[in-house]
Amino acid sequence: MRALTRGVIVLAALPSAAAAHHSFFGRFDTQKLVEVEGEVTEVLWRNPHAYFGVRVDGVDWDIETSSLTVLKRMGIDEGTIRVGDRIRVAANPPLGDKKEMYARHVLLADGRELLMNVGLTPRWKKGGDAVGDDSLLMAREGDGSRPDLGLFRVWSHTRAIARLFPEVTDPTVDINAYPLTPAARAQLEKFNRATDNPTANCVPKGMPTIMEAPYPIEFVREANGDILLKIEEYDLTRHIYMNPNVTRELTQPTPLGDSVGRWDAATLVVTTTRISWPFFSQLGIRQSPAVEIVERFTPSADGSRLDYEMTVTDPATFTRPVVLTQHWLWLPSVTLLPYECTVH
């Protein structure tokens, strides 16, 4: 896609804001904002990230921004930005030579300012007409009114919650702090964040990478007692087999692996093996086919929060098991939205 904008480029310090998680670092300078102004030439309103085009003094730019599902939950719908519109954009500039930016703010011709990500304050409309309600996406507490639902509901990971893989959105996190084997460390040194990220496309992520997705998940109990874990990102479903007495034929390894669950009081414990997805982290740590992942999903007594612990054992990658934690919240108004990823 190409883009359209005329105007001025202005550099400024960037306030802290949540970053995207698909192939972000290595492409954009998160410490600066660039302002461009011009006419929109193309709009691609879809996941994993929306795009539109602008032309600056005859130069076409690709403008990337948040995912379609994030924008929808903030009240920014398809049609808000249209081809032919004259707009101003404040965006992270590229680190390389490609004519691309990552939009944070958009000023429409009618005077409305769009906040294109969470945790932002208006840039041009101080206390004025800004669009972008991040109250759901930045929630810090869940609703405790339905403890009877237990695990089986939609759970939201908000941007106010620490990520399972913090290095994905925080460039200050040292990925070398993982207890890597010499072979894994050598592989990591060859990884180029700008070109090698396995999520820079519409290929669904596998385990364990998919569990860091900042999108809702839903647990559904099947009639036979098995559990479906539905993941909004990539419209994926993990099948968790709960009956150890049922003999089943194992298929070839898959990106999501083979998951077997059991109950430990109110905690769902899931052991996953036979994983063909070769990545532990989207930022360069790989994993072997022998990896084993044990997850613990524990709802709070009032049902407002789901605590999560993941233990990854892979002697080819780590010198000891790696334990990661995060949590989700129950926000009753949130439902899973179609993801329908489309390659740019």
Rosetta blueprint (number, residue, H / E / L):
1 M L
2 R L
3 A L
4 L L
5 T L
6 R L
7 G L
8 V L
9 I L
10 V L
11 L E
12 A E
13 A E
14 L L
15 P L
16 S L
17 A L
18 A L
19 A L
20 A L
21 H L
22 H L
23 S L
24 F L
25 F L
26 G L
27 R L
28 F E
29 D L
30 T L
31 Q L
32 K E
33 L E
34 V E
35 E E
36 V E
37 E E
38 G E
39 E E
40 V L
41 T L
42 E L
43 V E
44 L E
45 W L
46 R L
47 N L
48 P L
49 H L
50 A L
51 Y E
52 F E
53 G E
54 V E
55 R E
56 V E
57 D L
58 G L
59 V E
60 D E
61 W E
62 D E
63 I E
64 E E
65 T L
66 S L
67 S L
68 L H
69 T H
70 V H
71 L H
72 K H
73 R H
74 M L
75 G L
76 I L
77 D L
78 E L
79 G L
80 T L
81 I L
82 R L
83 V L
84 G L
85 D L
86 R E
87 I E
88 R E
89 V E
90 A E
91 A E
92 N E
93 P L
94 P E
95 L L
96 G L
97 D L
98 K L
99 K L
100 E E
101 M E
102 Y E
103 A E
104 R E
105 H E
106 V E
107 L E
108 L L
109 A L
110 D L
111 G L
112 R L
113 E E
114 L E
115 L E
116 M L
117 N L
118 V L
119 G L
120 L L
121 T L
122 P L
123 R L
124 W L
125 K L
126 K L
127 G L
128 G L
129 D L
130 A E
131 V E
132 G L
133 D L
134 D L
135 S L
136 L L
137 L L
138 M L
139 A L
140 R L
141 E L
142 G L
143 D L
144 G L
145 S L
146 R L
147 P H
148 D H
149 L H
150 G L
151 L L
152 F L
153 R L
154 V E
155 W E
156 S E
157 H L
158 T L
159 R L
160 A L
161 I L
162 A L
163 R L
164 L L
165 F L
166 P H
167 E H
168 V H
169 T L
170 D L
171 P L
172 T L
173 V L
174 D L
175 I H
176 N H
177 A H
178 Y L
179 P L
180 L E
181 T L
182 P H
183 A H
184 A H
185 R H
186 A H
187 Q H
188 L H
189 E H
190 K L
191 F L
192 N L
193 R L
194 A L
195 T L
196 D L
197 N L
198 P L
199 T L
200 A L
201 N L
202 C L
203 V L
204 P L
205 K L
206 G L
207 M L
208 P L
209 T H
210 I H
211 M H
212 E H
213 A L
214 P L
215 Y L
216 P L
217 I E
218 E E
219 F E
220 V E
221 R E
222 E L
223 A L
224 N L
225 G L
226 D L
227 I E
228 L E
229 L E
230 K E
231 I E
232 E L
233 E H
234 Y H
235 D H
236 L E
237 T E
238 R E
239 H E
240 I E
241 Y E
242 M L
243 N L
244 P L
245 N L
246 V L
247 T L
248 R L
249 E L
250 L L
251 T L
252 Q L
253 P L
254 T E
255 P L
256 L L
257 G L
258 D E
259 S E
260 V E
261 G E
262 R E
263 W E
264 D E
265 A L
266 A L
267 T E
268 L E
269 V E
270 V E
271 T E
272 T E
273 T E
274 R L
275 I E
276 S L
277 W L
278 P L
279 F E
280 F L
281 S L
282 Q L
283 L L
284 G L
285 I L
286 R E
287 Q L
288 S L
289 P L
290 A L
291 V L
292 E E
293 I E
294 V E
295 E E
296 R E
297 F E
298 T E
299 P E
300 S L
301 A L
302 D L
303 G L
304 S L
305 R E
306 L E
307 D E
308 Y E
309 E E
310 M E
311 T E
312 V E
313 T E
314 D L
315 P L
316 A L
317 T L
318 F E
319 T L
320 R L
321 P L
322 V E
323 V E
324 L E
325 T E
326 Q E
327 H E
328 W E
329 L E
330 W L
331 L L
332 P L
333 S L
334 V L
335 T L
336 L L
337 L L
338 P L
339 Y L
340 E L
341 C L
342 T L
343 V L
344 H L
